[in-house]
Amino acid sequence: MRDTPAMECPFNSEKTPAYYGDYLGIEKLLELQKPLSLQEGKLIAHDEMLFIIVHQAYELWFKQIRHELEACGEVLSKPAADDDSPDMNVVVHRLKRVVEIWKLLNHQVDVLETMTPLDFLEFRELLHGASGFQSKQFRQIEAALGLRMESRFRPDYYKHTELGGFNAKDLEEITEFEKIPSLLRLVEAWLARMPFFDEAFWSEWNETNPAADSKRPHFWTRYRQLFAASLSDRDDQADLLRKFDDIFFETGWGDFSPASLRSALFIMLYRDEPLFRLPFALLNALIEIDEQLATFRYRHLQMVRRMIGTRVGTGGSSGEQYLQGAVNKNYVFKELAGVITFLIERRNLPALPVRLHKALRFSFAEA
């Protein structure tokens, strides 16, 4: 019988085994909490420790979110990202992870709110000049998603090195980071290049279309009729149809072109087709990230009201007033969510051409 090499016992290996504390750098991590109210070994303001740990945990999760968004951007920046490819599945998976992280961050506010206003006042004045507004990673996340400077509430609060602003190094890094193509820009380009309205798919489409407009694919002329018929007496039909024409065929909406918005609407309408399941999950994840971010801002607003009322923030901002404005305005994917306005009932959807239907079910083959 042929001799086989003996397996090395892992416990007898000369390689130094990993150790939990060393691998995670626990000793260094636990040395990073340095309360300003610590005097002669005594913590004067007990809840300052909680305040520091919660915000350090935020920054660790921000790092993970940036890690996930960077990986998503690498896939979507490819000239052709196949909608049924493993890469696209990974993008959806990572965006869903970002959603769950934001949910966790929103729940962290519950822990922070166990601190009372009087507890906070014990050390608040020590924070003069420092503010969560100065979180470099949070600003980079906003930029990575696609929140443009001119779209923010009170853009004058950003990009300065005065009291409450960034130090010169962080400001430079944020400015450079904003030059990287955002997820919004990459998703818009991905939607705009979708090929599902190539004439080859629709040449034999015979859906009733009594008022075909030669300037538009017949599908959209027919769909506009069905959308109009779906509106109730409570809807402003003239206004909604005007918006339909403007958004999907003239000026687009926000950073999205008419072509990309038509693709988004088409994906939402036919989300049950196998090839559209991943694209729909991607769009839905982006909308949910926006919702969780809005919740994050709102929870922060509520916490500030609870802790300091209407007083000025430690970083010099208007506090409650600024946060309320950010809640209302600082959305990234609101146009994608707005496309939902133009959906109709599933039962009334036009039947797709056989050739396109087969393509969407992974069974398309050239004749």
C-alpha positions, -999 to 999 in steps of 0.1 A, spaced: 0 0 0 13 34 -10 24 56 19 4 88 23 18 119 41 6 122 76 -18 152 83 -3 178 106 -21 182 138 -32 219 140 -24 220 177 12 209 171 19 233 143 49 257 146 27 285 133 16 308 160 -22 305 165 -44 335 162 -57 350 194 -90 368 196 -78 399 214 -48 403 191 -67 397 159 -93 424 168 -68 447 184 -90 448 216 -64 465 238 -59 493 214 -97 496 208 -105 499 245 -79 526 249 -96 549 225 -123 561 249 -109 593 264 -136 613 282 -129 650 286 -146 650 320 -121 624 333 -102 642 361 -76 625 383 -88 591 374 -125 599 381 -151 603 355 -171 634 365 -198 630 338 -208 593 339 -227 593 305 -198 608 285 -185 572 282 -217 561 266 -217 591 243 -182 583 231 -187 546 226 -220 551 207 -204 576 183 -173 554 178 -195 525 170 -212 548 144 -179 554 128 -170 517 126 -202 510 109 -197 540 86 -164 523 76 -182 491 67 -209 510 47 -181 528 27 -165 494 21 -198 480 7 -206 510 -15 -171 510 -29 -175 473 -39 -209 481 -55 -194 510 -75 -167 487 -89 -193 464 -104 -217 491 -117 -188 510 -133 -181 482 -157 -192 491 -193 -218 463 -193 -230 449 -160 -252 419 -168 -284 420 -149 -284 382 -143 -247 380 -135 -232 369 -102 -217 404 -98 -251 420 -99 -263 395 -73 -234 406 -51 -243 443 -56 -279 436 -44 -267 415 -15 -243 443 -4 -269 470 -7 -293 450 14 -265 447 40 -262 485 40 -299 487 47 -296 464 77 -266 484 90 -287 516 88 -315 499 107 -289 490 134 -276 525 135 -312 538 140 -317 515 169 -284 527 185 -302 560 191 -324 542 216 -294 534 236 -281 570 234 -315 583 245 -311 565 279 -290 596 286 -311 624 301 -307 661 292 -291 668 326 -267 639 321 -257 655 288 -253 689 303 -226 676 326 -201 674 298 -218 692 268 -198 724 272 -165 704 269 -175 695 233 -176 732 222 -165 732 185 -170 695 180 -201 681 162 -213 650 145 -216 673 115 -178 669 112 -180 631 106 -158 628 75 -170 593 68 -207 603 69 -200 630 44 -182 605 22 -211 581 24 -235 609 13 -211 617 -16 -207 580 -25 -245 576 -27 -249 607 -48 -260 636 -26 -247 667 -45 -236 698 -26 -261 721 -43 -289 696 -34 -282 698 3 -301 719 29 -280 749 37 -249 741 16 -232 770 31 -227 749 63 -204 727 44 -169 731 29 -154 754 55 -127 753 82 -143 778 106 -158 768 140 -179 737 136 -164 729 101 -137 704 91 -100 706 96 -80 713 64 -70 676 59 -105 662 62 -119 690 40 -94 681 13 -101 644 15 -139 650 12 -134 673 -18 -113 647 -35 -138 619 -26 -166 638 -43 -149 635 -76 -154 597 -77 -185 587 -97 -214 582 -72 -237 553 -70 -265 574 -83 -246 583 -114 -236 547 -120 -271 535 -115 -285 561 -139 -261 551 -166 -269 514 -160 -306 521 -164 -301 543 -195 -283 516 -214 -310 488 -209 -318 473 -243 -354 463 -238 -369 488 -262 -348 478 -292 -370 476 -322 -362 439 -327 -381 431 -296 -413 450 -306 -416 446 -343 -444 421 -340 -462 436 -310 -499 439 -317 -512 454 -285 -542 476 -293 -528 511 -300 -554 533 -317 -535 566 -312 -499 556 -319 -474 584 -316 -445 578 -341 -421 597 -319 -425 572 -290 -424 535 -288 -459 522 -291 -457 506 -257 -454 540 -240 -482 555 -260 -504 526 -249 -491 527 -213 -499 564 -210 -535 556 -220 -537 529 -194 -522 551 -167 -547 578 -175 -575 553 -172 -562 541 -138 -565 575 -122 -594 583 -99 -616 613 -97 -595 625 -67 -563 626 -88 -553 657 -109 -552 638 -142 -540 668 -163 -511 675 -139 -501 638 -136 -501 633 -174 -481 665 -179 -455 651 -154 -456 618 -171 -446 634 -204 -420 656 -189 -404 630 -167 -403 601 -191 -399 619 -225 -386 654 -221 -365 667 -192 -362 637 -169 -362 642 -131 -333 653 -109 -302 635 -120 -321 608 -139 -326 611 -177 -359 602 -194 -344 569 -207 -332 558 -173 -366 566 -157 -384 547 -184 -362 517 -176 -369 521 -139 -406 522 -144 -405 492 -168 -385 472 -143 -410 480 -115 -440 471 -137 -426 438 -149 -407 430 -117 -420 394 -117 -401 385 -149 -370 365 -139 -345 388 -155 -360 418 -137 -359 403 -102 -323 415 -94 -327 449 -111 -359 455 -91 -342 443 -59 -314 468 -66 -338 497 -71 -358 488 -41 -326 486 -19 -316 521 -30 -350 535 -21 -348 517 13 -313 531 19 -328 566 14 -356 558 38 -333 545 65 -310 576 61 -341 598 64 -350 579 96 -314 583 109 -317 621 104 -351 622 120 -340 602 150 -311 626 154 -334 656 152 -357 641 178 -328 634 201 -314 669 198 -348 683 206 -349 661 236 -314 669 248 -310 706 241 -343 719 229 -338 748 204 -303 758 216 -274 762 191 -254 730 184 -219 725 198 -205 729 163 -222 763 159 -251 751 136 -287 762 143 -293 728 158 -329 718 155 -336 741 126 -307 727 105 -316 691 113 -352 696 103 -342 710 70 -318 681 63 -346 656 71 -369 673 45 -343 678 17 -313 656 19 -327 627 -2 -306 609 -28 -330 586 -47 -363 604 -43 -368 603 -80 -367 565 -81 -392 565 -53 -413 590 -72 -416 566 -102 -440 546 -81 -465 574 -87 -469 561 -123 -476 525 -117 -508 508 -127 -525 476 -115 -507 444 -125 -538 430 -141 -539 458 -166 -503 456 -178 -499 452 -215 -487 417 -226 -451 418 -237 -440 407 -272 -431 370 -273 -395 377 -282 -390 400 -253 -409 378 -229 -386 349 -237 -356 371 -233 -368 381 -198 -372 345 -188 -336 335 -197 -348 314 -226 -341 337 -255 -323 324 -285 -317 339 -319 -341 327 -346 
